[in-house]
Amino acid sequence: MLRLPDYLPYQLSVASNKASRLIAQAYQARFGLSIWEWRVIAVLGQQGGLTAQAICEATAMDKVTVSRAIRNLDTRSLIAREQRAHDRRASDVHLTVTGQSVYEEVVPLAHHYERQLLADFSEAEAQELSRLLKKLERQAEALGAK
């Protein structure tokens, strides 16, 4: 018999959804950003100009979700697209000055919530959790669950 509350994939999903929702409420209320839009801003703030495909890979989000987020962010002038000279089918997506400003305001907020989520963990436990989650992700990739 499968007890859903004890099933690891379910536990991971529930914990992830609750943590993401907590943080998302903060940047939704303040900046009107969805989780998906924030993830695009976060990866662009960290890595600079990327193609939509590279954003998909960096965020583990599907193409449709990334395209929708890019379209919404473009409409709000938080990102700009620049067509590649050597490949007209692809464009690089960059944060605008306004998008960079939003990124710089949200990052401390994200760190604040991360600290709150880990408040009951020792430093060693937080590091171990991160190590174990990375190990679990590698195992899932090795099993073909990309």
C-alpha positions in Angstrom: 0.0 0.0 0.0 1.2 3.5 -0.8 0.8 6.1 1.9 0.9 9.4 0.0 2.1 11.5 3.0 5.1 9.2 3.4 5.9 9.0 -0.4 9.1 11.0 -1.1 8.1 12.6 -4.4 4.9 13.8 -2.8 6.7 15.1 0.3 9.2 17.0 -2.0 6.3 18.4 -4.1 4.4 19.6 -1.1 7.4 21.2 0.6 8.5 22.8 -2.6 5.0 24.2 -3.4 4.6 25.6 0.2 8.0 27.2 0.1 7.5 28.7 -3.4 4.1 30.0 -2.5 5.3 31.7 0.6 8.0 33.6 -1.2 5.8 34.1 -4.3 3.2 35.9 -2.2 5.8 38.5 -1.3 7.0 39.4 -4.8 3.5 39.0 -6.2 2.1 41.6 -3.8 5.1 44.0 -4.2 6.0 43.6 -7.9 3.1 41.7 -9.5 5.4 38.8 -10.5 4.4 35.2 -10.9 6.7 32.4 -9.7 7.7 31.7 -13.3 8.4 35.4 -14.1 10.5 35.7 -11.0 12.5 32.7 -12.0 13.3 34.2 -15.4 14.3 37.5 -13.8 16.5 35.6 -11.2 18.4 33.6 -13.9 18.9 36.7 -16.1 20.0 38.7 -13.0 22.6 36.0 -12.3 23.7 35.0 -15.7 23.0 37.9 -18.1 21.6 37.6 -21.6 20.3 34.1 -22.4 18.1 32.5 -25.1 14.7 31.2 -24.1 16.1 27.7 -24.5 19.0 28.5 -22.1 16.4 29.9 -19.6 14.4 26.7 -19.8 17.5 24.7 -19.0 18.7 27.0 -16.2 15.2 27.1 -14.5 14.0 23.5 -15.3 10.8 25.1 -16.6 9.1 24.0 -19.8 9.2 26.0 -23.1 5.6 27.2 -22.9 5.9 28.5 -19.4 9.2 30.3 -20.2 7.7 31.8 -23.4 4.7 33.1 -21.4 6.9 34.6 -18.7 9.1 36.3 -21.2 6.1 37.7 -23.1 4.6 39.1 -19.8 8.0 40.5 -18.7 8.5 42.1 -22.1 5.1 43.7 -22.0 6.0 45.2 -18.7 9.4 46.4 -20.0 11.3 44.3 -17.4 13.2 42.4 -20.1 14.3 43.2 -23.7 14.9 40.8 -26.5 17.8 41.2 -28.9 17.9 39.1 -32.1 21.1 37.3 -32.7 23.0 38.5 -35.8 24.3 35.1 -36.7 21.0 33.3 -36.0 17.8 35.3 -36.7 15.6 32.5 -35.2 17.1 33.0 -31.8 17.2 36.1 -29.5 19.0 36.9 -26.3 16.8 38.0 -23.4 18.3 40.7 -21.1 17.0 42.5 -18.0 16.2 46.1 -18.7 17.3 48.8 -16.2 13.8 48.4 -14.6 14.1 44.6 -14.6 17.5 44.8 -13.0 16.1 47.1 -10.3 13.3 44.6 -9.6 15.9 41.8 -9.4 18.0 43.8 -6.9 14.9 44.5 -4.7 13.7 40.9 -4.7 16.9 39.2 -4.0 17.2 40.4 -0.4 13.5 39.5 0.1 14.2 35.9 -1.3 17.2 35.5 1.0 15.1 36.7 4.0 12.4 34.0 3.3 15.1 31.4 2.8 16.6 32.2 6.2 13.1 32.0 7.8 12.5 28.6 6.2 15.8 27.3 7.5 15.5 29.0 10.9 15.0 25.7 12.8 17.9 24.1 11.1 21.5 24.2 12.3 24.1 25.4 9.8 25.2 21.8 9.4 21.6 20.6 8.8 21.0 23.3 6.2 24.2 22.3 4.4 23.3 18.6 4.6 19.8 19.3 3.3 21.3 21.2 0.3 23.8 18.4 -0.3 21.1 15.7 -0.2 18.7 17.6 -2.5 21.5 18.0 -5.1 22.3 14.3 -4.7 18.6 13.4 -5.2 18.4 15.6 -8.3 21.5 13.9 -9.8 19.9 10.5 -9.1 16.6 11.6 -10.8 18.6 12.8 -13.8 20.5 9.6 -14.0 17.3 7.7 -14.0 16.0 9.7 -16.9 13.5 11.9 -15.0 14.5 15.2 -16.6 
